[in-house]
Amino acid sequence: MGVTCVSQMPVAEGKSVQQTVELLTRKLEMLGAEKQGTFCVDCETYHTAASTLGSQGQAGKLMYVMHNSEYPLSCFALFENGPCLIADTNFDVLMVKLKGFFQSAKASKIETRGPRYQYCDFLVKVGTVTMGPSARGISVEVEYGPCVVASDCWSLLLEFLQSFLGSHTPGAPPVFGNRHDAVYGPADTMIQYMELFNKIRKQQQVPVAGIR
Amino acid sequence: MADVLSVGVNLEAFSQAISAIQALRSSVSRVFDCLKDGMRNKETLEGREKAFIAHFQDNLHSVNRDLNELERLSNLVGKPSENHPLHNSGLLSLDPVQDKTPLYSQLLQAYKWSNKLQYHAGLASGLLNQQSLKRSANQMGVSAKRRPKAQPTTLVLPPQYVDDVISRIDRMFPEMSIHLSRPNGTSAMLLVTLGKVLKVIVVMRSLFIDRTIVKGYNENVYTEDGKLDIWSKSNYQVFQKVTDHATTALLHYQLPQMPDVVVRSFMTWLRSYIKLFQAPCQRCGKFLQDGLPPTWRDFRTLEAFHDTCRQ
């Protein structure tokens, strides 16, 4: 597990999500990247049940339960700005039992799927973010395997991102600045995906046809 | 025939000398015949002795005469081949049909070539001995037999001394931690962890570094039974490249008289990899080239370069 940067790629003007993804993957293949299967990250939102809320009338916190195909045996549970719990996949069953405390938000499932590319020590995943039946945007994840400290290799990652994202290169993800010198872990990637999904949810829905 | 005589080969004298030798041989055999026959039957003993001595004397005279004749002729014949630098092979130059059998010119070429070869081989062996890649004397084979006393004592250093050197180096670099173990007898194995960048397995023999493997900070350096895994390489291309460079460094840093200095220089060089992902190439100014960061570190200046940017 290396340092990972997750960012959103805006849909190119006059193009569909699918076409923009194809454009990106073609660029990667030109660069010399090899396709290695597919990936999937999904996220489900849970509300804290009304009965458990305190008397001060505080708003219910949202909890996100996520899966990542890169860690097929794990399940991630996160609060916004809060702790991240990494559990076995059995955690999903536990959530059903905890209905009294956490209730699943209706039609809140959001996921990103797409091809996975390897270029030298870089792992690039270009995904189409879908919420229900509609495609909402494009996610680009770049992982640099050999390095474990985010601040060490950010300039290097930036140079790589620039090579195929051009002007759409993102800034440093907030998790990178959180703990200086800390070893980067899978939870940091999931936090980035959670933030990306939240950002996309808030965006107005763009109706795009031609998505499975 | 004139040119033949000019080089001192007197054929006439040769044939005369040969017949002189024959004459000498026959006169010598006549002497022995006379001795074998002994005294012939004569009337008186005195007459017998006189006749025998006279006969014997005659024979000896003729031997002497033939020998003198041969000596005279041999001076005429001379020693034709001795004054030529190539000795007898110099006679090949007498061959009149140069175009068909250019043996002589070929011979000269070969001679010059082999002379040059010997000269250059001598120079090369002198230079190579100065910069020997063999870092200990007991690998030298033939030359070690010739001077058995030249064996360095560095191969038989006490383990305590090795421990001291390593722990001193460990204290010298705070961002580098060195863990020493001896799983197989007296040879030490080091696990060097450099910041949060990489891990290096160093296999030592006394104070000589035999092998290094560079792996990522998050990679497993142990085998399933808990021993240091000194054989498998890193999964990441960047660390495979750094492993190659570290092996080059092993051969570069060597000073057979002071092995502790060698280990220290190697570790100082290795420490420059703390900025493996942070230092751009000093030549092209970029971080990535073909997907790899600058993996080369200059041996003297410790500056970062891409493998193809260094010169």
Interface residues (C-beta under 8 A of the other chain):
Chain A: M1 G2 G32 Y119 C120 D121 F122 Y144 G145 P146 C147 V148 V149 D152 C153 S155 L156 E159 F160 S163 D181 V183
Chain B: K196 V197 G216 Y217 N218 N235 Y236 Q237 V238 F239 F277 Q278 P280 K286 F287 L288 D290 G291 L292 P293
